[in-house]
Every structure is written in structure tokens, then in C-alpha cells.
């Protein structure tokens, strides 16, 4: 007996005008518990000691893993086209947040 593969379901995604421009973030904070991952996207401006969260996304662990996989694949493709992305930030020893005083 031949097994049938399940058909991939196509979904339609609506992008409302107020979301189409996107939200710029240069800081992200990730937290999790047993049932969800919380991603906060914030903006830190030069001369301001406090970052403001502009978007919060809450994901199931399965959705977070899917995001991780998709983001990794897209980063690999980006670097294949444009070269390695240099990372430096507050998490890196001696890193800056992207701002340099003149």
C-alpha cells in the first residue's frame, strides 16, 4: 500500500498598513518559562541610558524553535551573499552598543 504525503497547507498572511513599516530595534531581550518564550525588541538611543521596548512577541517553545531555524537559515544565506556579519555589543567583551562618541 502506498502512503500518501500530507499536503502542505498554504496560509494567507495579511500585513496591515500600520505594521508594514516595521519597528526598528537595536536591542533584544529574550526570556522564557516552561510554556513560552518572550522576545522584547527595544531601541537604545545615543546619550540615553534607558532602552524603550517597542514590541513584545510571545511564542510557544515550538514556534521559538521554528523561528530559530528559519532565522539561522536566513542568516546563512545573507552571509553567503554579503559576507560575514561582524558582531559587537554589550554582550561581547569590550563591545559597544553601536554608538561611538566623537
C-alpha positions as CSV (number, residue, x, y, z in Angstrom):
1,X,0.0,0.0,0.0
2,X,1.4,3.4,-1.0
3,X,1.5,6.1,1.7
4,X,0.2,9.5,0.9
5,X,2.2,12.5,2.0
6,X,0.1,15.1,3.7
7,X,-0.4,18.2,1.6
8,X,1.2,21.4,2.8
9,X,-1.4,23.9,3.8
10,X,-1.0,27.3,2.3
11,X,-1.8,30.2,4.6
12,X,-2.6,33.8,3.7
13,X,-0.8,36.5,5.7
14,X,-2.3,39.9,6.0
15,X,0.0,42.9,6.6
16,X,-2.0,45.8,7.8
17,X,-0.7,49.3,6.8
18,X,0.2,50.2,10.4
19,X,2.5,47.2,10.6
20,X,4.0,47.5,7.1
21,X,6.7,50.0,8.1
22,X,8.0,47.7,10.8
23,X,9.6,48.7,14.1
24,X,13.3,49.4,14.4
25,X,15.1,47.7,17.3
26,X,18.8,47.6,18.1
27,X,18.4,45.7,21.4
28,X,16.6,42.4,22.1
29,X,15.9,40.7,25.3
30,X,14.7,37.0,25.5
31,X,13.1,35.4,28.5
32,X,11.4,32.0,28.8
33,X,9.5,29.8,31.2
34,X,8.2,26.2,30.7
35,X,5.4,27.2,28.3
36,X,6.5,30.3,26.4
37,X,9.3,32.5,25.1
38,X,9.1,36.2,25.3
39,X,11.0,38.4,22.9
40,X,11.3,42.1,23.7
41,X,12.6,44.4,21.0
42,X,13.9,47.8,22.2
43,X,15.6,50.8,20.9
44,X,18.6,52.4,22.6
45,X,19.5,55.9,21.5
46,X,22.8,57.7,21.9
47,X,23.1,59.7,25.1
48,X,20.1,57.9,26.7
49,X,20.8,55.4,29.4
50,X,17.4,53.6,29.1
51,X,16.2,51.5,26.3
52,X,12.4,51.5,25.5
53,X,10.6,48.3,24.4
54,X,8.7,48.9,21.3
55,X,7.4,45.4,20.6
56,X,6.9,42.2,22.6
57,X,6.4,38.8,20.9
58,X,5.3,35.8,22.9
59,X,5.9,32.4,21.3
60,X,5.3,28.7,22.2
61,X,8.6,26.7,22.5
62,X,7.8,25.0,19.2
63,X,7.3,28.4,17.4
64,X,10.5,29.7,19.0
65,X,12.4,26.7,17.7
66,X,10.9,27.3,14.2
67,X,12.0,30.9,14.4
68,X,15.5,29.9,15.4
69,X,15.8,27.5,12.5
70,X,14.4,30.0,9.9
71,X,16.5,32.9,11.2
72,X,19.6,30.7,11.1
73,X,18.9,29.7,7.5
74,X,18.3,33.3,6.5
75,X,21.5,34.5,8.2
76,X,23.5,31.8,6.4
77,X,22.0,33.0,3.0
78,X,22.7,36.6,3.9
79,X,26.3,36.0,4.8
80,X,26.8,33.9,1.6
81,X,25.7,36.9,-0.4
82,X,27.1,39.8,1.6
83,X,29.9,38.4,3.8
84,X,30.2,37.7,7.5
85,X,28.2,39.9,9.9
86,X,30.5,41.4,12.5
87,X,29.0,41.2,15.9
88,X,29.9,43.6,18.8
89,X,27.7,44.7,21.6
90,X,27.3,44.8,25.3
91,X,27.4,41.0,25.4
92,X,30.9,41.0,23.8
93,X,34.0,41.7,25.9
94,X,34.8,45.4,25.4
95,X,31.8,45.7,23.0
96,X,29.9,48.9,22.3
97,X,26.2,49.2,21.7
98,X,26.8,50.6,18.2
99,X,27.4,54.2,19.3
100,X,30.8,55.9,19.3
101,X,31.5,59.3,20.9
102,X,33.2,61.7,18.6
